């Protein structure tokens, strides 16, 4: 069974940083791309970033480019999302997902069949 567990969310002031983690199990981790998504209240879920399985290629939404960095540790079956210079508009539930065979910019929700439960990120002004 594919399992994805996000952690690392919390409350932070604008300009601060957080690092989210996505721990994966139940599949061959280093064979699959991983994406990060977020959903703010009243808004559709949107793609934030993704990283390939093979060469570590990454993609970012324009809204987070230069502030967020995605990485993966295949030995730990974990993907990270380092979020710097956070803004109040980054407030959302953040999800990681897997199962896509493509790497889109930004990642598309319809390409990812497997999802974690999400972690809340709140940025105060």
N, C-alpha and C positions, 0 to 999 in steps of 0.2 A: 504494500500500500504506500502510495506516495504521500509523504508528510513534509510540510514546510512550516517552520515555526519562527515567527519574527519576534525580535526583542530589541530593547534599546530606546524605545520611545519615551517621551516624557514632556515636561514643561520647561521651556527655555526662553530667555529674553531674546528679543531681536538682536541680531548680530552674533549670537552664540552658535555653538556647534553641538551636534549629536552624531553618534555612530549607530546605525541600525545593523542588526545581524539577522541573517536568514539561515537557520540550520535545517539541512535537508536529509531525508532518509527514504528508503524504500525504492530507490532507483539508482542507476549508475550515474552518479553526480557529474563526473567529469565528461560525460557524453552529452550534456544538455545545457543549453543557454538558460540563464536566469534573468528575469526582469523584475524591476521595482515599479510599483504603481501607487497612486494615492487617490483618495476620494474625500473631498471636503463636503461639509453638510450642504445638501441641496444641489450638489454638482455631480456630473458624471465622473466615473473613474477614469483617470488619465495616466498615460505612460510617463514615467520619470527617467528611467535608465535601464539598460540591459547590457549583459556581458556574454560573449560567446563561450562555447565549451572548448574550442580548439586553441585559437591563438590569442585569446584574451581581448579580442576587439570589443570596443564599448560604443554605446550610443547614449545620447542625452537629449532630453527635451530642451528647447531653447531657454525655457524659463529657469532652468537649473544649471545650465552650462557655465563652467568656471567656478561654481560654488559647491557642487556635489561631485563625488568621485566614487565609482563602483569598483569593487575588487572581489576576487574570489580566492579561497584557500582550499584547493582540492583535497589536501590531506585531512582537512577538518570538515569537509562537506559543508562549507559555509560561504555565503556571499555577504559582503558588507556594503553599506551605503554611508559614506562619510559626508555629512551635511554641514557646511560652513556658511557663515554670513546669513544665517537664517532670517527669514522675513515673516511677518504675520500671515502673509498669503501662502506660506508653506504649511500652515496648519491643516492637518488632514489625518485620516487613518492611512497608514502606509502598509502595502501588501507586497509580498514577493510571490512570484509565480514561475512555473516552468512548463516545459512541453512544447515550446515553439521550435519550429524548424527554420525560422528566419530571424534575422536581426534587423529590426526596423527602427527608424529614427523619427519620432519617438516610438517605443514599443507599443503594440496594439493589443488591447485586451482580448480581442477575438482570436489571437494566435496562441493564447496560453490556456490550456485546459485545467491545470492544477494550481491551486491557490492556497496560501496560508490564511490564518484567521485575522491578521492585521495587528498593527501596533499604533497607538495614538501618539501623534506629535502635535504639540500645542506651542505656538510661538507668540509670546506676549509683546505688546508694543511699549 
